[in-house]
């Protein structure tokens, strides 16, 4: 990674940390520049604005996440749902601050949220529907399928939408693995691994 890419990534990392702790509106470009030890004009050069910074973080978050799910969707008949759930939970936990930040922003009725809904979240819904319900590219989910998908995603996202409820459950890499194992087991007990039977 060259020096320019290092600087750009450092700004993104600092932005994520400050947005997470102070909120998007509670963080200024000057705060980010000061903590990242860069000039404000450099941030404007790379990202145009604070909103541009946030969008870059969202892209950095969603693209690898969706690639992982897309890989599973291509192997549809072979998909191990428990492994997929663990993979998704692990991704969200490893990127914990960014997960919380993205889902907190998506809960607001903003232009950003609407843009994410018609791009990344629409693709996530499509890929998960392929995996969970064997739906091909031209499909319309039934009402029950839509509710099951909503509940499934809710279970995966709630630790990052309500982080204060989950404080102390994962403090180290080891406890992250423990949390994922237990949480995935609880999802299994609630029969989310058998959604096709549930909606029949």
C-alpha positions in Angstrom: 0.0 0.0 0.0 1.5 3.3 -1.0 1.7 6.4 1.1 -1.4 8.0 -0.4 -3.5 4.9 0.2 -2.1 4.7 3.7 -3.2 8.3 4.4 -6.6 7.8 2.9 -7.2 4.6 4.9 -6.0 6.4 8.1 -8.6 9.1 7.5 -11.3 6.5 7.0 -10.3 4.6 10.2 -10.3 7.8 12.3 -13.6 8.9 10.8 -15.2 5.5 11.7 -13.9 5.8 15.3 -15.1 9.4 15.7 -18.5 8.8 14.0 -19.0 5.8 16.2 -18.2 7.5 19.5 -19.5 11.1 18.8 -22.1 10.4 16.1 -22.1 11.6 12.5 -23.5 15.1 13.4 -21.2 15.4 16.4 -18.1 15.0 14.4 -16.6 17.7 12.2 -14.1 17.4 9.4 -11.7 19.4 11.6 -12.0 16.8 14.3 -11.1 14.1 11.8 -8.2 16.0 10.3 -6.8 16.7 13.8 -6.9 13.1 15.0 -5.7 11.7 11.6 -2.9 14.4 11.6 -3.7 15.6 8.1 -4.8 18.9 6.6 -8.5 19.5 6.2 -8.0 20.3 2.5 -6.6 16.7 2.0 -9.9 15.3 3.3 -11.8 17.5 0.9 -9.5 16.3 -1.9 -10.1 12.6 -1.2 -13.7 12.6 -0.1 -15.3 16.0 -1.1 -17.2 16.3 2.2 -18.1 14.6 5.5 -21.0 12.8 3.7 -18.5 11.6 1.1 -16.4 10.2 3.9 -19.3 8.3 5.3 -20.3 7.0 1.9 -16.7 5.7 1.4 -17.0 3.9 4.8 -20.3 2.3 3.7 -18.9 1.1 0.4 -15.8 -0.3 2.2 -18.2 -2.1 4.5 -20.8 -3.5 2.1 -18.8 -4.6 -0.9 -16.7 -7.3 0.8 -19.8 -8.3 2.9 -21.9 -8.8 -0.2 -19.1 -10.6 -2.1 -19.1 -13.1 0.8 -22.9 -13.7 0.5 -22.7 -13.8 -3.3 -20.2 -16.6 -3.1 -22.6 -18.6 -1.0 -25.5 -17.8 -3.3 -23.5 -19.2 -6.3 -23.1 -22.4 -4.4 -26.8 -22.4 -3.5 -27.4 -26.1 -3.3 -24.3 -26.5 -1.1 -24.9 -23.6 1.2 -24.5 -24.5 4.9 -26.8 -22.0 6.5 -25.1 -22.3 9.9 -21.7 -21.5 8.4 -23.2 -18.6 6.5 -24.7 -17.1 9.7 -21.4 -17.5 11.5 -19.6 -15.9 8.5 -22.0 -12.9 8.5 -21.8 -12.5 12.3 -18.0 -12.8 12.2 -17.8 -10.1 9.5 -20.1 -7.8 11.5 -18.1 -8.4 14.7 -14.7 -7.9 13.2 -16.0 -4.6 11.8 -17.9 -3.8 14.9 -17.7 0.0 15.0 -18.5 0.3 11.3 -21.4 -2.2 11.6 -22.9 -0.1 14.4 -22.3 3.1 12.6 -23.8 1.9 9.3 -26.9 0.3 10.8 -27.5 3.3 13.1 -27.4 5.6 10.0 -29.7 3.2 8.1 -32.3 3.5 10.8 -32.7 7.2 10.0 -34.8 8.5 7.1 -31.9 10.2 5.3 -30.9 10.4 1.7 -28.0 8.1 2.5 -30.3 5.5 3.9 -32.5 5.7 0.8 -29.5 5.3 -1.5 -28.3 2.3 0.5 -31.8 0.7 0.4 -31.9 0.8 -3.4 -28.4 -0.4 -3.9 -26.6 -2.5 -1.2 -29.6 -3.6 0.9 -31.6 -4.5 -2.2 -28.7 -6.7 -3.3 -28.4 -8.3 0.2 -32.1 -9.1 0.1 -31.8 -10.6 -3.3 -28.8 -12.8 -2.4 -30.3 -14.0 0.9 -33.6 -14.8 -0.8 -31.7 -17.0 -3.3 -30.0 -18.8 -0.4 -33.0 -19.1 2.0 -35.9 -19.7 -0.4 -34.2 -21.0 -3.6 -35.4 -17.9 -5.5 -33.8 -17.2 -8.9 -33.1 -13.8 -10.4 -36.7 -13.2 -11.4 -38.8 -13.6 -8.3 -41.3 -12.0 -6.0 -41.2 -13.0 -2.4 -44.5 -14.1 -0.8 -45.7 -12.1 2.3 -44.5 -14.9 4.6 -41.1 -15.0 2.9 -40.7 -11.3 3.3 -41.5 -11.5 7.0 -39.1 -14.4 7.4 -36.3 -12.5 5.6 -37.0 -9.5 7.8 -36.8 -11.6 11.0 -33.6 -13.4 9.8 -31.9 -10.1 9.0 -33.1 -8.6 12.3 -31.5 -11.4 14.3 -28.2 -10.8 12.4 -28.3 -7.0 12.8 -29.7 -6.4 16.3 -26.3 -6.7 18.1 -25.1 -3.7 16.0 -28.4 -1.7 16.1 -28.5 -1.9 19.9 -24.8 -2.0 20.9 -25.5 -0.8 24.5 -27.5 -4.1 25.1 -24.5 -6.2 24.1 -21.7 -4.4 25.9 -19.3 -6.8 27.7 -20.4 -9.8 25.5 -17.3 -9.6 23.3 -14.1 -7.9 24.4 -11.4 -10.0 22.7 -11.0 -12.1 19.5 -11.7 -15.2 21.6 -14.9 -13.8 23.1 -16.0 -12.8 19.6 -15.8 -16.4 18.5 -17.6 -17.5 21.6 -20.4 -15.0 21.0 -20.8 -16.1 17.4 -20.9 -19.8 18.4 -23.6 -19.2 21.1 -25.6 -16.7 19.0 -25.7 -19.0 16.0 -26.8 -21.9 18.2 -29.6 -19.8 19.6 -30.7 -18.9 16.0 -30.7 -22.6 15.2 -32.9 -23.4 18.2 -35.4 -20.8 16.9 -35.6 -22.8 13.6 -34.1 -20.1 11.4 -32.1 -22.8 9.7 -35.4 -24.3 8.5 -37.1 -21.3 6.9 -38.3 -23.3 3.9 -40.3 -25.5 6.2 -41.5 -22.6 8.3 -43.1 -20.7 5.3 -44.7 -23.8 3.8 
